[in-house]
C-alpha cells in the first residue's frame, strides 16, 4: 500500500520593500503584455493581488544577508519600485511574500513554474465580467479606465458578451473561433444567430464573412444608394435602426427596417416626381432602378439647351479659373490636402449644375411625353425627360392608321387648357402609366365563316406557305429578321408576324447589379439607338424598309436582334422546382455558350470586367483571394497579403489585380477540347472545379453565390 506524504505549504510573510532585490534567476527576459506603467497604476488602485515569491539572499559563504531575492514576480517588483520612485509608496511598505528556501529546487525553476503553469483568463470570462460591471451601473468609460483599454474595446467586449448563450457554450468548448464569434455579434437576434450556426454545420463554408452575410442578408447596407438618396439621418429620425459591426469595416452598418427605408425612399421619389410633374409631362415613372432596356421602343424628344445668362457665364468662367489655378498649384505636389480636394469637388458640382440644366421641349410634345425618375449610383436623383410611348404618338392623318380629324394638319398636338391643366400620372416601381382608353375591338372580317372552316383553310395555306418560303432563302431570312426586329425594337406595336420565332433572353438586371453602367450595356445601347434612327417609326412600314436594306445591313441588324436571345446565366437548380429547366440543361447551356464565345472572340477584359471588392473579392474566401493574386502576380506577391484581415486583403488584392487581366473562373472561356480528351468528371465538355480548391457542387451555391460547378 502506497503511503502518501502530506505536503507543507510555504508561509507568507510581510517583508519591507527595501529588503527586496530583483534576482537574476528570473527566466522572463522578453517584455510583453501589460506595461510596467499600466501594472503600477493598477496596483495603486486595487493593491497587490498576488504575492511575490522570494528566497533569502546568501553571501559567498552561504550566510543570509537579510535581503530577499525575487526570482518570480519581477514585473510586480518593478511596478512596486516605480511606485516608490514616484513617492506613491514608502520604501518600508510591507509586501506580502512567499518565502522559499528549498535547496533541491532552484530559483530558476520557481520562476519557470510560475510563468508556465499560469493560465490566462478565457476571453469569454472577460467579456462576461465587463458585461456584469456595466449591468451593475459602471459606465463604459470607467470600465475602460480600470482595465487600461479604450472605450471602443469595452464596447467590442460587450458586443461579444451579447451573443446567444448557446453560441457562448460552443465557443467555450473551442467549437468555434473568436473570429466566428465576432461575426455572430453583427446581429442581435439570438434565434437567427443559432439558425445560422446550425446552417454552418452542413455547409463547407464557415468563414466569418459568410456568417456576416447570412446575418445581414435581409438588411440594407448604409452605403446603398437608397440610403444615400434618403439620408441616414432621415431613416433614423423615422425610427429606423442601424446595426453596426464593431470588428470589421462596415461602411456605416446595416439598416434593419427595409420596409421603412423603401417607404421613405418612395415618398421622397414621389415628392421629386410631383415637382417634375409641374412641368406638364403626361406621365412620370418612378423606380429605384429600371430594368435593362426600359426605354427601348420609346421615342426620345430632342430638347434645346437653354442659353446661359450673363451672370451664369461669369460664374462659370470664375469657377473654371479657380479650378485651373488649383490644378496648376497642386499638380505633381504629392498628397493634396482634404480641404483642397473638397473644394475641387464642390467646384465640379457647381459647374455641372450650370451646364447640365434641363433641356427645353416643345409644350405640345411635353403633353404627350413622360419622364423616368430613378436613383443614380451616388444617391442623387436621376431624371430622364422626354420619352413618348407608341400609344401616345399623334394619330396618323395620312391614311395609314385611324383617321385623325377633319383638319388637314399633319400632327395633332395635345392642347393644354389653362383652366384645366393636364394631370400628370405618376407610377411607382416603373409600371406603365397610360391614360389611353381601351380601343374598341375591330370587327373580325372572317367571323361570318364558321370557325372550324377558317381553321382548316388557313392550315392548308400555312403548309403551302412553308413550302414556298423554303424555296426562297432570302425571303425566309427577311421573315425571321422581321420577327426579330418587331420583338426587339417595336415591343409595343400592334403589328404581328406570322413567323413563330422569338427571342427569350429576358432581362439580366435581376441577376447582377450595375449592368446599365457596363461597357457592354453602353455599346448595346448605342447600337440599339442607331438602328432605331434608321428604322421607320411606323411598324407597318418595317417590312419595306428591311427589304430595301442590302445584305450587310440585314446581317448586322439580324446579329443585333439575335444577340438579345443569348442566355448564358448559370442559376441554382433549386430555382426550377417546377421542372421547366433542369440543372443538366443549364450545364449544357453554359457549355454551348463557350462554343459561341470562342466563335465570337469574347474578351471579358475588353468588356470592362476587373476584380473588385464588390463584384468578387469581398464575396469569396481568403484562399480564393490569394489564389487570384497568385495566378496574376505570382505566389510571392500573394504571400505578402496572407496575414491581412479579410477586408484589408480584398482591398489590397483589388489594387494588385488592377490591369492584370485576371478573370474569375465563371468569366473564362475554356479552350476547345477534343471529344476523346474529355475528362471523366467533366460536364458538357467543361472540366469541373476540384472541390479541394474551395468550389463545390451547384447545390452549395446558396452559401457562396459566385462558385459554380462547371466553369
C-alpha positions in Angstrom: 0.0 0.0 0.0 1.4 3.4 -1.1 1.9 5.8 1.7 1.0 9.4 0.8 3.3 12.1 2.3 1.4 15.2 3.3 2.8 18.4 1.9 3.5 21.6 3.8 2.9 25.0 2.1 5.3 27.9 2.3 4.4 30.5 4.9 3.5 34.0 3.7 5.4 36.9 5.3 5.2 40.7 5.0 8.7 41.9 4.1 9.5 45.6 3.8 10.1 46.5 0.1 13.5 47.9 1.0 14.7 44.4 1.8 13.7 43.0 -1.7 16.1 42.8 -4.6 15.5 41.5 -8.1 17.0 38.1 -8.8 19.0 37.3 -11.9 17.3 33.8 -11.8 14.1 35.2 -13.3 13.5 33.4 -16.6 11.4 36.2 -18.1 13.6 38.2 -20.4 11.2 39.3 -23.2 9.0 42.2 -22.3 5.4 41.5 -23.4 1.8 42.1 -22.3 0.8 44.8 -19.9 3.4 47.5 -19.5 5.0 48.3 -16.1 3.3 51.7 -16.0 -0.1 50.1 -16.5 0.6 47.5 -13.9 1.8 50.1 -11.4 -1.3 52.1 -11.9 -3.5 49.0 -11.3 -1.6 48.1 -8.1 -2.0 51.7 -6.9 -5.8 51.4 -7.4 -6.5 48.0 -6.1 -3.4 46.9 -4.2 -1.1 43.8 -4.9 -3.4 40.9 -5.8 -0.6 38.2 -6.0 2.2 37.7 -3.5 5.9 37.7 -4.6 7.9 34.5 -4.5 11.2 35.2 -2.8 14.3 33.5 -1.4 16.7 34.6 1.2 19.8 36.2 -0.3 23.1 34.5 0.8 26.7 35.6 0.6 29.7 33.7 -0.7 29.9 31.7 2.5 26.2 30.8 2.3 25.1 33.1 5.1 21.8 35.1 4.9 22.4 38.8 4.2 19.0 40.0 5.5 17.7 40.7 1.9 15.4 38.6 -0.2 15.7 37.9 -3.9 12.7 37.9 -6.2 13.1 35.2 -8.9 9.3 35.1 -9.7 7.2 38.2 -9.9 9.8 40.5 -11.4 7.2 42.7 -13.2 5.3 43.2 -10.0 8.6 44.1 -8.3 9.4 46.7 -10.9 5.9 48.1 -10.7 6.3 48.5 -6.9 9.7 50.0 -7.5 8.1 52.6 -9.8 5.5 53.5 -7.1 8.3 54.0 -4.6 10.2 56.3 -7.0 7.0 58.2 -7.7 6.6 58.6 -3.9 3.3 56.9 -4.0 4.6 54.1 -1.7 7.3 54.2 1.1 10.4 52.1 0.9 9.4 50.3 4.2 6.0 49.3 2.9 5.4 45.6 3.8 5.0 43.4 0.8 3.2 40.0 1.1 5.8 37.4 0.0 6.0 33.6 -0.1 9.4 32.7 1.3 11.1 29.6 -0.2 14.4 28.1 0.9 14.4 24.7 -0.9 17.9 23.7 -1.9 16.6 20.9 -4.1 14.6 23.3 -6.3 16.4 26.2 -7.9 15.2 29.8 -8.1 15.1 29.4 -11.9 12.7 26.5 -11.6 10.4 28.6 -9.4 10.4 31.4 -12.0 9.7 29.0 -14.8 6.9 27.2 -12.9 5.1 30.5 -12.0 5.2 31.7 -15.6 4.4 28.3 -17.2 1.6 27.0 -15.0 -0.4 30.2 -15.0 -3.5 30.2 -17.3 -4.8 33.3 -18.9 -8.4 34.3 -18.4 -10.6 32.9 -21.1 -11.8 35.7 -23.4 -15.4 34.7 -22.7 -14.9 35.2 -19.0 -13.5 38.7 -19.7 -16.5 39.6 -21.9 -19.0 38.5 -19.2 -17.1 40.2 -16.4 -17.2 43.5 -18.3 -20.9 43.0 -19.0 -21.6 42.4 -15.3 -19.8 45.6 -14.4 -21.8 47.6 -16.9 -25.0 46.0 -15.8 -24.1 46.8 -12.3 -24.1 50.5 -13.0 -20.4 51.1 -14.0 -20.2 53.3 -17.1 -18.1 52.2 -20.1 -15.5 54.9 -19.7 -14.8 53.8 -16.1 -14.5 50.1 -17.1 -12.1 51.2 -19.9 -10.0 53.2 -17.5 -10.0 50.4 -14.9 -8.7 47.8 -17.4 -6.4 50.2 -19.3 -8.3 49.8 -22.6 -10.2 52.2 -24.8 -14.0 52.6 -24.6 -14.2 51.1 -28.1 -12.5 47.9 -26.8 -15.1 47.7 -24.0 -17.9 48.1 -26.4 -16.5 45.3 -28.5 -16.3 43.0 -25.5 -19.9 43.9 -24.5 -21.0 43.1 -28.1 -19.4 39.7 -27.8 -21.0 39.1 -24.4 -24.4 39.8 -26.0 -24.2 36.8 -28.4 -26.5 33.9 -27.8 -25.6 31.9 -24.7 -25.8 28.7 -26.7 -23.1 30.0 -29.0 -21.1 31.1 -25.9 -21.1 27.5 -24.8 -19.8 26.4 -28.3 -17.0 29.0 -28.1 -16.1 28.0 -24.6 -15.6 24.4 -25.7 -13.5 25.5 -28.7 -16.3 24.7 -31.1 -15.9 28.0 -32.9 -13.1 30.6 -33.3 -13.1 34.0 -31.8 -13.4 35.5 -35.4 -16.5 33.5 -35.9 -18.0 34.7 -32.6 -17.1 38.2 -33.6 -19.0 37.7 -36.9 -22.1 36.5 -35.0 -22.1 39.7 -33.0 -23.3 41.6 -36.1 -26.8 40.5 -35.3 -28.8 41.0 -32.0 -31.3 38.2 -32.8 -30.3 35.1 -30.8 -32.7 32.9 -32.7 -31.2 34.0 -36.1 -27.7 33.5 -34.7 -28.4 30.0 -33.7 -30.2 29.3 -37.0 -27.1 30.4 -39.0 -24.9 28.3 -36.7 -27.0 25.3 -37.4 -26.7 26.0 -41.1 -22.9 26.1 -40.8 -22.9 22.5 -39.6 -24.0 21.3 -43.0 -22.0 23.9 -45.1 -18.4 23.7 -46.2 -18.2 27.5 -45.8 -17.8 28.5 -42.2 -15.8 31.7 -42.8 -16.7 34.8 -40.7 -17.6 36.8 -43.8 -20.2 34.2 -44.7 -21.7 34.3 -41.3 -22.0 38.1 -41.5 -23.5 37.9 -45.0 -26.2 35.4 -43.7 -27.0 37.5 -40.7 -27.3 40.7 -42.7 -28.9 39.3 -45.9 -32.3 40.8 -45.1 -30.9 44.2 -44.3 -29.6 47.1 -46.4 -26.0 48.4 -46.2 -25.7 52.1 -45.3 -23.7 52.5 -48.4 -26.7 51.5 -50.6 -27.7 54.3 -53.0 -31.2 54.3 -51.5 -29.7 55.4 -48.2 -27.5 58.0 -49.9 -30.6 59.3 -51.6 -32.7 59.5 -48.5 -30.1 60.3 -45.9 -29.2 58.1 -43.0 -30.4 60.7 -40.5 -33.9 60.8 -42.1 -34.1 57.0 -41.7 -33.0 57.1 -38.0 -35.4 60.1 -37.3 -38.3 58.0 -38.6 -37.5 55.3 -36.1 -35.2 53.1 -38.2 -32.4 51.1 -36.5 -28.9 50.7 -37.8 -26.8 47.7 -36.9 -23.1 48.2 -36.6 -20.2 45.8 -36.8 -17.6 46.7 -34.2 -14.9 44.4 -35.5 -14.9 44.9 -39.3 -15.3 47.9 -41.6 -19.0 48.0 -42.2 -19.4 51.2 -44.4 -21.8 52.7 -41.9 -23.6 49.5 -40.9 -26.8 47.8 -42.0 -30.3 49.3 -41.9 -32.6 46.7 -40.3 -36.1 48.1 -41.2 -36.0 47.6 -45.0 -39.8 48.3 -45.3 -39.4 51.6 -43.6 -36.5 52.5 -45.9 -38.4 51.6 -49.0 -41.4 53.6 -47.9 -39.3 56.7 -47.1 -37.5 56.4 -50.4 -40.7 56.0 -52.3 -42.2 59.1 -50.6 -39.1 61.2 -51.5 -39.2 59.9 -55.1 -42.9 60.8 -55.3 -42.1 64.3 -54.0 -39.5 64.7 -56.7 -41.9 63.4 -59.3 -44.6 65.9 -58.2 -42.1 68.7 -58.6 -41.1 67.5 -62.1 -44.8 66.9 -62.9 -45.4 70.7 -62.6 -43.5 71.0 -66.0 -46.6 69.5 -67.7 -45.5 65.9 -68.5 -48.2 63.4 -69.3 -46.7 60.6 -67.1 -43.8 60.0 -64.8 -42.4 56.6 -64.0 -40.6 56.3 -60.7 -38.4 53.5 -59.5 -35.2 53.0 -57.6 -33.9 51.1 -60.6 -35.4 50.4 -64.0 -34.8 47.1 -65.7 -32.3 46.9 -68.5 -33.7 48.3 -71.8 -36.6 50.1 -70.1 -36.6 52.9 -72.6 -36.5 50.7 -75.7 -39.2 51.4 -78.3 -39.8 54.9 -76.9 -39.2 58.0 -78.9 -36.9 60.4 -77.2 -37.6 64.1 -77.6 -34.9 66.4 -78.8 -34.8 69.3 -76.4 -32.9 72.5 -76.7 -30.2 73.5 -74.3 -31.2 76.9 -72.6 -28.8 79.7 -73.1 -26.7 80.8 -70.1 -27.4 84.2 -68.6 -24.6 86.8 -68.3 -24.4 86.1 -64.5 -24.2 82.3 -65.2 -21.5 82.8 -67.8 -19.5 85.0 -65.4 -19.9 82.4 -62.6 -18.9 79.6 -64.9 -15.7 81.4 -66.0 -14.8 82.2 -62.4 -15.3 78.6 -61.3 -13.2 77.3 -64.2 -10.4 79.8 -63.5 -10.4 78.7 -59.8 -10.3 75.0 -60.8 -7.4 75.6 -63.2 -5.5 77.6 -60.6 -5.8 74.8 -58.0 -4.8 72.2 -60.6 -1.7 74.2 -61.5 -0.8 74.7 -57.8 -1.1 71.1 -56.8 -0.1 69.3 -60.0 2.7 66.9 -59.0 2.8 68.2 -55.5 2.2 64.8 -53.7 -0.7 64.4 -51.3 -3.4 67.0 -51.8 -5.0 68.3 -48.6 -8.5 67.2 -47.9 -9.8 70.8 -48.0 -8.4 71.3 -51.5 -10.0 68.1 -52.7 -13.3 69.1 -51.1 -13.1 72.5 -52.9 -12.3 70.9 -56.3 -15.3 68.6 -55.8 -17.6 71.5 -54.9 -16.4 73.4 -58.0 -17.2 70.4 -60.2 -20.6 70.1 -58.8 -21.3 73.9 -59.3 -20.1 73.7 -62.9 -22.2 70.6 -63.5 -25.3 72.4 -62.2 -24.7 75.3 -64.5 -24.0 73.4 -67.7 -26.3 70.4 -67.2 -29.6 72.3 -66.8 -32.9 70.7 -68.0 -33.5 70.9 -71.8 -36.4 73.0 -73.1 -39.0 71.0 -75.0 -42.0 71.8 -77.3 -45.0 72.1 -75.0 -47.2 70.1 -77.4 -44.6 67.2 -77.1 -44.4 67.6 -73.4 -48.1 67.0 -73.1 -47.8 63.5 -74.6 -44.4 62.5 -73.3 -43.1 61.3 -69.9 -40.2 61.2 -67.5 -38.2 58.4 -65.8 -37.0 59.2 -62.3 -34.7 56.8 -60.6 -31.6 56.9 -58.2 -28.1 57.3 -59.6 -25.2 55.4 -58.2 -24.1 58.3 -55.9 -27.6 58.6 -54.4 -28.7 61.7 -56.5 -32.0 61.7 -58.4 -31.5 60.5 -62.0 -34.1 62.3 -64.2 -34.6 61.4 -67.8 -37.1 63.7 -69.6 -38.9 63.4 -72.9 -39.9 59.9 -73.8 -43.0 59.2 -75.9 -44.7 55.8 -75.8 -46.1 54.3 -79.0 -49.7 54.6 -77.9 -49.2 58.3 -77.1 -47.9 59.2 -80.6 -50.0 61.6 -82.6 -52.7 60.0 -84.8 -51.6 59.4 -88.4 -53.6 61.6 -90.7 -52.1 60.2 -93.9 -54.5 57.3 -94.2 -52.2 54.5 -92.8 -53.9 54.4 -89.5 -57.1 55.7 -87.9 -58.4 58.9 -89.3 -57.2 61.7 -87.0 -59.5 64.5 -87.6 -61.3 66.6 -90.2 -58.4 69.0 -90.1 -55.5 69.0 -92.6 -52.7 69.1 -90.0 -50.0 66.5 -90.1 -49.7 66.4 -86.3 -52.4 67.0 -83.8 -50.7 68.5 -80.7 -52.4 68.0 -77.4 -53.7 71.3 -76.4 -53.4 72.3 -72.8 -56.4 74.1 -71.3 -55.1 76.9 -69.0 -58.1 76.4 -66.7 -57.9 72.7 -66.7 -54.2 71.7 -66.9 -53.3 68.1 -67.8 -52.8 65.9 -64.8 -49.5 64.1 -64.7 -49.9 60.3 -64.0 -47.2 59.1 -61.6 -46.4 55.4 -61.4 -44.3 53.7 -58.8 -41.9 50.9 -59.5 -41.6 51.6 -63.2 -45.1 50.4 -64.1 -46.6 51.8 -67.3 -48.7 54.9 -66.8 -51.2 55.2 -69.6 -54.2 57.4 -69.9 -55.4 55.9 -73.1 -58.8 54.3 -73.1 -59.1 50.8 -74.4 -59.9 50.8 -78.1 -63.0 49.1 -79.4 -62.3 45.7 -80.8 -62.1 45.8 -84.6 -64.7 43.8 -86.5 -63.3 40.4 -87.4 -63.8 40.1 -91.2 -63.5 36.3 -91.1 -66.2 35.9 -88.5 -69.0 35.2 -90.9 -67.4 31.9 -91.8 -67.6 29.0 -89.4 -64.6 28.9 -87.1 -63.7 25.3 -87.9 -63.7 26.0 -91.7 -61.5 29.0 -91.3 -59.0 26.9 -89.2 -58.9 24.2 -91.9 -58.4 26.6 -94.8 -55.6 28.6 -93.1 -53.9 25.4 -92.1 -53.7 24.4 -95.8 -52.4 27.9 -96.6 -49.8 27.7 -93.8 -48.4 24.4 -95.1 -48.2 25.8 -98.6 -46.5 29.0 -97.4 -43.9 26.9 -95.5 -43.1 25.1 -98.8 -42.9 28.3 -100.7 -40.7 30.1 -98.2 -38.3 27.1 -98.1 -37.6 27.6 -101.8 -36.7 31.3 -101.3 -33.9 31.7 -98.6 -33.8 35.4 -98.9 -37.5 35.7 -98.0 -37.0 33.2 -95.1 -34.1 35.3 -93.8 -36.2 38.5 -94.1 -39.2 36.9 -92.4 -37.1 35.9 -89.4 -35.4 39.2 -89.3 -38.8 41.0 -89.4 -40.0 39.0 -86.4 -36.8 39.7 -84.5 -36.9 43.4 -85.2 -40.6 43.6 -84.2 -39.8 41.9 -80.9 -36.6 43.8 -80.2 -37.3 47.4 -81.4 -41.1 47.5 -81.7 -42.2 45.9 -78.5 -45.4 47.8 -78.0 -46.6 47.7 -81.6 -49.9 46.1 -82.7 -48.1 44.6 -85.8 -47.7 40.8 -85.6 -45.5 38.4 -87.5 -46.7 35.0 -88.7 -43.2 33.7 -88.2 -43.3 31.9 -84.8 -39.8 32.6 -83.7 -39.0 34.6 -80.6 -36.1 35.9 -78.5 -36.4 34.7 -75.0 -33.3 36.2 -73.5 -35.2 38.2 -70.9 -33.9 40.8 -68.5 -30.4 40.3 -67.0 -30.7 43.0 -64.3 -32.3 40.6 -61.9 -29.1 38.6 -61.7 -26.4 41.3 -61.2 -26.4 44.9 -60.2 -24.7 47.7 -62.1 -25.3 46.3 -65.6 -26.5 49.6 -67.0 -23.1 51.2 -66.4 -21.0 48.4 -68.0 -19.1 48.9 -71.3 -21.2 46.1 -72.9 -24.5 47.7 -71.9 -23.4 51.1 -73.2 -22.2 49.6 -76.5 -25.5 47.7 -77.0 -27.4 50.9 -76.1 -25.6 52.9 -78.7 -26.1 50.3 -81.4 -29.8 50.0 -80.4 -30.3 53.7 -80.7 -28.5 53.8 -84.1 -30.9 51.2 -85.5 -33.9 53.0 -84.1 -32.8 56.1 -86.0 -32.6 54.1 -89.3 -35.8 52.2 -89.0 -39.3 53.8 -89.6 -41.4 54.9 -86.6 -44.4 53.1 -88.0 -44.1 49.3 -87.7 -46.4 48.9 -90.7 -43.5 50.2 -92.9 -40.9 47.9 -91.4 -41.1 45.2 -94.0 -40.5 47.5 -96.9 -37.5 49.1 -95.0 -35.9 45.7 -94.3 -36.3 44.5 -97.9 -34.6 47.8 -99.0 -31.5 47.1 -96.9 -28.5 45.4 -98.5 -27.2 42.1 -97.3 -24.6 43.6 -95.0 -27.2 45.8 -93.2 -29.6 43.0 -92.9 -26.9 40.7 -91.4 -25.8 43.4 -89.0 -29.4 44.1 -87.8 -30.1 40.3 -87.6 -27.0 39.9 -85.4 -28.1 42.8 -83.1 -31.5 41.3 -82.6 -30.3 37.7 -82.3 -27.9 38.8 -79.5 -30.8 39.6 -77.2 -31.7 35.9 -77.2 -28.4 34.8 -75.6 -28.7 33.4 -72.1 -25.5 32.1 -70.6 -26.5 32.7 -67.0 -25.8 30.0 -64.5 -28.6 29.7 -61.9 -29.0 27.3 -59.0 -31.1 24.3 -59.9 -33.3 24.6 -56.9 -34.9 27.7 -58.5 -36.5 25.4 -61.0 -38.6 23.1 -58.8 -41.4 23.2 -61.4 -39.2 21.2 -63.7 -39.2 23.7 -66.6 -35.4 23.9 -66.6 -33.3 21.2 -65.1 -29.7 21.6 -63.7 -28.4 19.4 -66.5 -30.0 21.7 -69.1 -28.4 24.7 -67.6 -25.0 22.9 -67.6 -25.4 22.2 -71.3 -26.4 25.8 -71.9 -23.2 27.0 -70.3 -21.2 24.5 -72.4 -22.8 25.8 -75.6 -22.1 29.4 -74.5 -18.4 28.6 -74.5 -18.6 27.5 -78.1 -20.3 30.7 -79.1 -17.9 32.7 -77.1 -14.9 31.2 -78.9 -16.6 31.8 -82.2 -17.4 35.5 -81.3 -13.9 36.1 -79.8 -15.4 37.1 -76.5 -13.0 39.1 -74.3 -14.2 39.9 -70.8 -11.2 42.1 -70.1 -12.0 44.3 -73.1 -15.7 44.2 -71.9 -14.5 46.1 -68.8 -14.6 43.5 -66.1 -11.9 43.6 -63.4 -11.9 42.0 -60.0 -13.0 44.4 -57.3 -14.2 44.1 -53.7 -17.9 44.5 -54.5 -18.0 42.2 -57.6 -15.8 39.4 -56.4 -13.0 39.7 -53.9 -15.2 40.8 -51.0 -17.6 37.8 -51.6 -15.1 34.9 -51.7 -12.8 33.3 -49.2 -9.4 34.5 -48.3 -8.0 31.4 -50.0 -9.8 32.4 -53.2 -8.4 36.0 -52.9 -4.8 34.7 -52.5 -5.3 32.2 -55.4 -6.4 35.1 -57.7 -3.4 37.2 -56.7 -1.1 34.2 -57.1 -2.4 33.5 -60.6 -2.0 37.1 -61.7 1.1 38.2 -59.8 2.8 35.0 -58.5 2.9 33.2 -55.2 5.5 35.6 -53.7 3.1 38.6 -54.1 0.2 36.5 -52.8 2.1 35.5 -49.7 2.6 39.2 -48.8 -1.1 39.6 -48.1 -1.6 36.2 -46.4 -1.7 37.7 -42.8 -4.1 40.5 -43.6 -7.7 40.6 -42.4 -10.3 39.7 -44.9 -11.4 43.3 -45.7 -7.9 44.6 -46.0 -6.9 41.6 -48.1 -9.7 42.2 -50.5 -8.9 45.9 -51.0 -5.2 45.2 -51.5 -6.0 42.4 -53.9 -8.1 44.8 -55.9 -5.2 47.1 -56.2 -2.8 44.3 -57.2 -5.1 42.8 -59.8 -5.9 46.2 -61.4 -4.8 46.0 -65.1 -3.6 42.4 -64.8 -6.3 40.9 -67.0 -7.2 38.3 -64.3 -10.7 36.8 -64.6 -12.8 34.8 -62.2 -13.4 31.2 -63.3 -17.1 31.8 -64.3 -15.9 34.5 -66.7 -13.3 32.4 -68.5 -13.9 30.7 -71.8 -12.1 27.4 -71.8 -10.2 26.2 -74.9 -11.9 23.8 -77.2 -11.5 20.2 -76.1 -11.4 17.2 -78.4 -14.1 14.6 -77.5 -11.5 11.9 -76.8 -9.7 14.2 -74.4 -12.6 15.0 -72.1 -12.1 14.2 -68.5 -14.4 11.7 -67.0 -15.7 14.2 -64.4 -16.3 17.0 -67.0 -19.8 18.5 -67.5 -20.8 19.1 -71.1 -17.1 19.1 -72.1 -16.2 21.7 -69.4 -14.0 20.5 -66.7 -15.5 20.6 -63.2 -13.6 22.6 -60.5 -11.8 20.5 -57.9 -13.6 20.7 -54.6 -10.3 20.9 -52.8 -9.8 24.3 -54.3 -12.8 25.7 -52.4 -15.6 25.4 -55.0 -18.2 22.7 -54.7 -21.2 21.4 -56.5 -24.0 23.8 -57.5 -26.2 22.9 -54.5 -23.6 24.7 -52.4 -24.2 27.9 -54.3 -26.7 29.2 -51.7 -23.7 29.6 -49.4 -21.3 31.1 -51.9 -23.1 32.6 -54.9 -20.0 33.0 -57.1 -19.0 29.4 -57.1 -20.2 27.2 -59.9 -19.7 23.6 -60.7 -19.0 24.0 -64.4 -16.7 26.8 -65.4 
